[in-house]
Amino acid sequence: MLSIGARHDGGLVQSDLRAAMPITEAWAYFDHAAVAPLCQPAAEAIQLYATQASHAGDTVWLTWKNGVEHTRRRAAKLLGAKADEITLTTNTTHGINLVAEGLDWLPGDNVVVLCDEFPSNLYPWMHLKSRGVETRLVSTDAGRVDPDKLREACDRRTRLVTFSWIAYGAGERRDIDSFIEVAQECGANGGRGAWVLLDAIQGLGVFPLDVSQTPIDFLSADGHKWLLGPEGAGIAYLREERLEEIRPTGVGWNSVVGCQEFGKIELEFKPSAARFEGGSINMAGQLALGASLGLLLGHDRDEVAAAVLEITDYLCQQLRRHGASIHSHRSCYNNGHDPRSGIVSVSLPGHDPGEIRTRCAAERIAISVREGRLRLSPHAYTTKDEVDHLVSTLPPAP
């Protein structure tokens, strides 16, 4: 079952990406949902930066700055956004907090969020309690959301609905359009409906998303998972029409027009999302992120997604034959939405997942444990041979 794209050449995508992943020489890597290995272009970008910084200092600063702007444009291209709608961040948490701390909340407002979110998409909203803002949690079934429960949680004081594109534990890929539909039914924000913030870190880099067609208001993601970039370098998207609704926090020299005229003190914010970049950018990280974005943009998004779904389908097939239990939803909704992602949640009855992880590491197989289960997350460059190696390393089912 492949629901992404009309054609599929997973072998070409797999071989091209594999050639750019040095990790494959030593490890079978099934942990991209945690921290991915750096792709070769990203590693080379960091090495070049280190060489230039140590041998030439800031004499090449403008070159770095131009490279960072190239990262912004590539991020915009990946999302179908305008470059002016992209702000460069240090991580997903940073991007979420820009919205959480920047909206003009009023006592009695509420934000609706799923109960199984990663903490970075819970704590910023819970922190608003001191400002009289309620955080409403919606339960899920192994990541799957009942639209009626979501709708019941929203009312005329719901300012924001926020959720992860893909559940970090169970791997459920959410139907973004259905969340938007529910949010737009709310009466908040002057009758315009609740706004939508997407935590995209577990999907961006694999699955296609065009914000010109999918009207989310905000998005945040880091580069160190499926984007194959470094930790500490991320992106956030703020829809152009929402820019003035978010009060800049962390304001500094880089927030304003004429930011390099240090002797001219005039608080005039940049007319773009770059206003949220208050101080110095993580040059090395953002240059590396730009390189990894370039690698992924060199392949059709549907092709990458199809390759990931194909390898996870094969993984599930082999795991079931081994006697493992698959906890991720892998069959389509009644409306045709495909919930599959690059994350597969697995258990082996009678075996401790932590011990299995240690056993796999001894065989140079990288996996994670989340929510008391094994979490396996291959990428498009993962091969069936690596899947077979992983499954053969697992202890026998009882």
N, C-alpha and C positions, 0 to 999 in steps of 0.2 A: 504494500500500500504506500504510494508516494503521492501526496496531495499538493506538493510544491512544484510548480513549473510543468510545462508540457513535454519537455525533453530532459534527458538526464545523462550526463557523461561523468559519473562519479569517479571512474578510473582516472580521467584526466585531472580533475580537481584534486583527487587524492595524491597523485604522483607529483603534481606541481607544488602543492603545499608541503608535502613530505620532504621534498628537496630543500625546503627553506626551514626545516625544523631539526637542528642538530641533536635534540633530545632523543631522536629515534635511533641514534647509534648506540645508546646505552639503556634506555628505558622504554617499556610499553606504558604509555601515559594515559590514564583514565581519570584524571583529576582536574580537568579544565574548569570545572565549576568552583574550584577553590582558588588556586593560583596556577596559571598556565606557564609552561616554559616559554622563554623568549624566542621569537622567530629570529632567524639570522639577520634580516634587515634591521630589526630593532636593536639587536646586539651590536651591529656595526655602527649604527647611529650613536649609541652611547660611547663606543670606543673612539669614534671620531671626535665627539665632543670632548672626551677626556684628554685626548691628544692635543686638540686645539687649545683647550683651557690651560693646560700645563705648559705649552710651548709658546702660546701667543696671547694669553690673557684676554682682555676685553677688546682687543683690536679686531676680533671677528664677531663682536656682539651683534652687529647689524645682520650678519649672515645668519646667526642663530635666530634672531628676531624674525627674519623673513621665513626661515624654516618653520618656526612656530605658527606663523600665519598660514603657511601651507597646511599644517596640521588642522587648523580651524576649517579651512576650505574643504579638506578631505572629509572631516567629520560631517560638515554640512551636506556634502555629496552623498555620504552613506545614508543620511536621514531624509534626503529630499528637502532640506531646509535651506535658508539663506545663511551665509557666513555671519551676518550681523545678529543672527539668533543663537549663535553658539558662544558659550563662555567656557574657558578652560579651567578645570578644577583639579584638586588634588586627589579626589576620590568620589565615590557615589554619595557618601554621607555629606560631603561638602555641598554637592549640588542640591540635595534634598533640603539641607538647612538654609540655603539661599531663599527657598520658598517658605519654609516653615517660619523663619525669623523675619522674612520680608513682607509677608501679607499683612494688611491692616485689620487684624482680627478684632472682633468685638466680643465682650462677655456674652455668652449664650450661643456663640457660633459652635459648629462642630465639624470634625473631619472624620470621614469613614475610611477604614483601613481593614485589611484582612488579618485574622488572628495569627496566621502562620508566616507572616512576613519576617524577613531577616531583621535583626534589631535596628539596623540603620534606618529602616522605614517604619519604626515604631517609636523609638525614644524621642526623636525630634517633635513628634505630635503630642506624646505624653507630657513633654516638657512645657507644653502650652497651657497646662492645667492652671498654673499660677496666673494666667491672663484670662481665666474664665472660659477657656475653650475645651470642649469635651471631645475625647477620642472614642469613637464607636467601633468596636471590633466585630467583624463578621466571620462566623465560623466557616470552615471548609471541610470537604471530604477528600482527604489525601490531595489537597490542593485544588480540587474542583469546587467551583462556587455556584451556589443556587442563586440565580438572578432575583428571585423573589425575596430571599434573605437580604440581598444587597439593597434592593428597592425599599424594603421595610426599614432599613437603617437610615435612610436618607429622608430629609424633610426640608422645609423652607429655610432652615438655618445651616444647612450643610454647605460649607464654603468649598470643600475640596474632597474628592474621592481619589485615593491613591492605592496602588497595588503594584506588585512585581509582575512583569511580563511572563516570567517563568518562575514557578515556586522553587526556591533554592534547595528544598529537601526532597519533595516528591517528584519534581520535574514537570508539573502541569503547565502547559503553555496556555495562557488565558486568551479568550476572545476579546481583544481590546475594544472592538466596536460595540459589544454588548455593554461594557462598562461605561463607555461614553454615552450610550443611549440612556442608561439609568441616570447618569449624572446630569444630563441635559433636562431631565424631567423635574429636577429640584428647582426650588424657587429662590435660591441664593444668588448673591452677586447681582443684585438689582433686577432679578427676574431672568437673568441670562443662563441660569442653571449653575450647578457646581462645576468647578474646574477639575481637570484630571491631571495627575502627576504619575508618570510611569517610571518605575525603577526597572531599567532595561538591561542591567548588567549581565543577566544570565541568557540574554537572547541576542544582544547586539554583536554583530560579527558573524552570525550564522543565519538568522532569519531576516527576511526583508521587511523594512518598515519605511513608509513614505509619509512624513508628517504633513505634506501638502494634500494628501488624500485621507489620512487618519487624523482627525482634529484633536489630538491631545494638546494640552496647554504647556506642560512642562515634562522634561525627561532628564534623568541623571544616570550616568554609567561610568565605571572605571575601565581602564584598558587592560587590566591584568588577568582577565579570564578568557573569553572567547575571542577577544580582539588580539590576543597573543602579544600584548605589549607589557610594559613594566608596571609595577605597583607605584602609586603616588602620582599618576597622571591620568586624568579623566576628562569628561566633557559633560556639559549640561546644555539643554535646549530650553529656551524660553520663547514661546510664540511671540512674534512681533507685536501683536495687539495686547499682550499681557505685560510688556516690558515696564510700562509706567505703573503697573499695579504692584510691583515688587520693590520695596524700599531697599536700596543697597546697604549691605552691612560689610564690615571689614574694609571701609573706605580708605584709600590711600592715594599715593601719587599717580598710580596707573589707572585710576578710576575716571580721570577727567580728560577733557579735550586739552590738547597741548600738554600732554603728560610729561614731556621731557623739558619743558620750560620751568625748571624748578624754582626760579625766582618769582614767577608769576603765580600768585595765590588767588585762584578764582574757582569756586566750587561749581563747575559746569560739567555735569556727567557726560561721558561719551554717549552718543545717540544709539548705541548698540549694546548687546549683552556683554561686551568686553568691559563695560563699566563695573562689573562684579569682580574683576581681577585687580584687587586693590594694590598689590605689591608685586615683587619680582616673581616671574614664572619659573617653574621647575623646568629649566631649559632642556636638560638632558632627557628627562622623562617625556616631555612633550615632543621633542624631536624623535625619540624612539617610537612614541605612539603614532606619530605621523608616518613613520616608516612601516609599521605594522598595518596601519590603515591602507597604505599604498599596496601592500601585498594582497590584502583581502579585496580591495576594490578592483584588482586585476582579474577577479573571477566573478562570474554572474552570481548574484545573491541567491537566486533560486537553485542554482547548481550546488552551491555550498550547503544550503539547507537540505537538499535532497540527499547529498552524500552523508550528512550527519544522521538523517532519519534512516537511511539504508543501513548504516553500520549499527545503529542502536536497535533496529529491528532484528538484525542478525544476532546481536548480543543477547536480546531477550529470548530469541529462539533457542540459542545454545544454553542459556541459563535454565530455561524450563526443562530442557532435556537432562540437565544435570540434577534437577530436583529442587532448584531454588524457587522462591516465591517472589514474583514481581509485584511491587506495590504501586508503581506508577500507572496512571491511566494511559492506555495505549490504543483505545478505540475511539472513533469519532462521536461527537455529540449528535443529537437528533437533528440539529440545524446544519450539520456537515462540518462543524469546526473540528480541526485536528489538534488534539491536546499533546501530541508527542513533542519531545524536545531532545536535547543532547544529554539530559540527565535521566538515569534509571536508578530507582530505589529498589533495593534487593535485600532479602534475608535468606539465610540457610538455617532451617529449623535445627535446634540442638547445638548450634555453634555460635560462639561469641564473635561479634563483628570486629572488635578490636584485635582479637587474636588472628582473625583472617587478614586484616590489614597488615599486621606484622609479618605474617606468612608470605603475603604478596610482595612486600617490600624486600624480603630476602631474595626474591626472584626478580627483583628490579621491575616490579609492576606497581605503579602509583595509583592508589585509590583513596577514598575518604570514608569516614563514618559520620553520618548525620541522622539525627532523630532515632538513634538506636539501630540503624540499618546501614548496610553498605550503600554508598552513593558512587555510581560509576558514570563518568562523563567523558566519553571519547570525542574527538574532533573529526573534521572531514578527512584528515590525513591518516587516521587510524585504519589499520588493515584487519582483515578477517583472521590472518595468522596471529595477530596480537590478541584478538578476542579469544581464539582457541587456546592460546598460551595462558591467558587469564583464567578461563574456565577450567582448564586442566590443573591449575594450581589450587583451586578451591578444594576444601575438604569434601569428602563424599557426603551426600545427603543420607540421613538415617533411613 
